[in-house]
Amino acid sequence: MKTTSLSLLMSGMFLLAACQNRMVTPVETTTPQMTDTLPMLATATAVVPETAEPVAWEIEVVAENLYVPWSIVFISTDHLLVSERSGAIREIIDGNLIAEPIYQFNDI
């Protein structure tokens, strides 16, 4: 009986010591408030340094006669695949647009 009482007393002391630890910083929590407004949308903001110098862009035509180019994949430096809004996948090799699409998606 004395061992059980001593064990309970020791457990209580350790528990009390653990609760008195001043090293633990309490975490502040808040509950989000519901409002009648629309949810906030995520936006991205570009941060430009105040000392940004203008960039001299050079525009170069790579291919013509494409129907609304949608996406470009560079296979190599001289081989590109271009998807068109119509669903065609076109090839540009060495700066020349291949006349026939390599694939045509019909469900577009």
C-alpha positions in Angstrom: 0.0 0.0 0.0 2.9 2.4 0.8 4.4 1.7 -2.6 1.2 2.6 -4.4 0.8 5.8 -2.5 4.4 6.7 -3.1 4.0 5.9 -6.9 0.9 8.1 -7.1 2.7 10.9 -5.2 5.7 10.8 -7.5 3.4 10.7 -10.6 1.5 13.7 -9.4 4.8 15.6 -8.7 6.1 14.9 -12.2 2.7 15.9 -13.7 2.7 19.1 -11.7 6.4 19.9 -12.7 5.5 19.3 -16.4 2.6 21.8 -16.2 4.8 24.4 -14.5 7.4 24.4 -17.3 8.0 28.0 -18.3 9.7 27.1 -21.6 6.4 26.3 -23.3 4.9 29.2 -25.2 1.1 29.2 -25.4 -0.4 29.2 -28.9 -3.0 31.8 -29.7 -5.9 30.5 -31.7 -8.7 32.4 -33.4 -12.0 31.2 -34.8 -12.7 32.4 -38.4 -15.8 34.6 -38.5 -18.5 33.9 -41.0 -19.7 36.9 -43.0 -22.3 37.4 -45.8 -19.6 38.5 -48.2 -18.1 36.4 -51.0 -15.0 34.4 -50.2 -11.7 36.1 -50.8 -10.0 35.1 -54.0 -6.2 34.3 -54.1 -4.2 36.8 -56.1 -0.6 36.9 -57.1 1.5 40.1 -56.9 4.7 40.6 -58.7 7.4 42.4 -56.6 9.6 44.5 -58.8 12.6 46.3 -57.3 12.5 50.0 -57.5 15.9 50.0 -59.3 14.7 47.7 -62.1 16.2 48.6 -65.4 14.1 48.3 -68.6 14.7 45.1 -70.6 15.3 45.2 -74.3 13.0 42.4 -75.7 13.5 41.1 -79.2 10.5 39.6 -80.9 11.2 36.9 -83.4 8.6 35.2 -85.6 9.1 31.5 -85.4 6.2 30.3 -87.6 3.2 31.8 -89.4 -0.2 30.5 -90.5 -1.0 28.8 -87.2 -4.7 28.9 -86.0 -4.5 30.4 -82.4 -1.3 28.7 -81.1 -2.2 27.4 -77.6 0.9 25.7 -76.2 4.5 25.2 -77.2 6.8 22.3 -76.3 10.5 22.5 -77.1 11.7 19.0 -78.2 15.1 20.4 -78.9 16.5 23.8 -79.9 15.3 23.4 -83.5 12.2 21.2 -83.1 9.0 22.4 -81.5 5.5 21.0 -81.1 2.6 23.6 -81.1 -0.9 22.9 -80.2 -3.6 24.9 -81.9 -7.0 25.9 -80.5 -8.6 23.7 -83.2 -7.0 20.6 -81.7 -4.2 20.2 -84.2 -0.7 19.4 -83.0 1.8 21.0 -85.4 5.5 20.6 -85.9 8.1 23.3 -86.5 11.5 21.9 -87.5 14.4 24.2 -88.2 12.0 27.2 -88.4 9.7 25.5 -91.0 6.1 24.7 -90.2 5.2 21.2 -91.4 2.0 21.5 -93.5 0.2 18.5 -92.1 -0.6 18.2 -88.3 1.0 15.2 -86.6 -2.2 14.7 -84.7 -5.7 16.1 -84.8 -8.0 16.0 -81.7 -11.6 16.0 -83.1 -13.4 16.4 -79.8 -12.3 20.0 -79.3 
